[in-house]
Amino acid sequence: MPIYEYKCEDCQHTFEKLVQQSTLPQCPQCKSTNLEKQFSTFATGSNVSGGGATADAMPGCPTCGIPGGTCGLN
């Protein structure tokens, strides 16, 4: 199940929700279904094991600044 970020159009509350495809999410604060799905980014795991470099430690793209230089704009 994917996690989506939403903003309630009625009370302006923002929240994350695990959503099955057939489920209509509700705002946990006011129970409204008048929601706007927000643009969200994915998270990468932290460097817990000590092996390898994280994206934060890699130089950014000279064009857009994205860590790791993987945007393809350069």
C-alpha positions in Angstrom: 0.0 0.0 0.0 1.4 3.4 -0.9 1.6 6.3 1.5 0.1 9.5 0.1 0.2 13.0 1.5 -3.0 15.0 1.5 -4.2 18.5 2.4 -7.8 18.9 3.5 -9.6 21.6 1.5 -12.0 22.2 4.4 -9.8 22.6 7.5 -6.3 22.9 5.8 -4.9 20.0 7.8 -2.1 18.1 6.1 -1.5 14.4 6.7 -0.1 11.2 5.4 -2.2 8.1 4.9 -1.6 4.5 3.8 -4.2 4.1 1.1 -5.5 1.0 -0.7 -6.7 1.6 -4.2 -10.4 1.1 -3.4 -10.3 3.3 -0.2 -11.6 6.9 -0.1 -9.4 8.7 2.5 -10.8 11.1 5.1 -9.2 13.9 7.0 -8.3 12.7 10.5 -9.1 16.1 12.0 -12.5 16.9 10.4 -13.5 13.7 8.6 -13.9 15.5 5.3 -13.2 13.7 2.0 -12.6 17.0 0.2 -8.8 16.4 -0.1 -6.0 17.5 -2.4 -3.2 15.0 -3.0 0.1 16.7 -2.4 3.3 16.2 -4.3 5.5 14.0 -2.3 9.1 12.8 -2.6 10.5 9.4 -1.6 12.9 9.0 1.3 16.1 7.0 1.1 17.4 4.9 3.9 20.0 6.3 6.2 23.5 5.0 6.1 23.0 2.8 9.1 25.4 0.0 8.1 28.2 2.4 7.4 28.8 1.1 3.9 28.5 3.3 0.8 27.8 7.0 0.4 24.4 8.6 1.0 23.0 11.0 -1.6 23.7 13.9 0.8 27.4 13.1 0.8 27.5 13.1 -3.0 28.1 16.3 -5.0 25.0 18.0 -6.4 24.1 18.3 -10.1 25.7 21.6 -11.4 22.4 22.4 -13.3 19.7 21.7 -10.7 21.5 20.9 -7.5 19.9 17.5 -6.9 22.3 15.4 -4.7 24.1 12.7 -6.7 23.9 14.6 -10.0 21.3 12.2 -11.4 18.8 14.6 -12.9 20.0 14.2 -16.4 19.8 18.0 -17.2 23.6 18.4 -17.5 
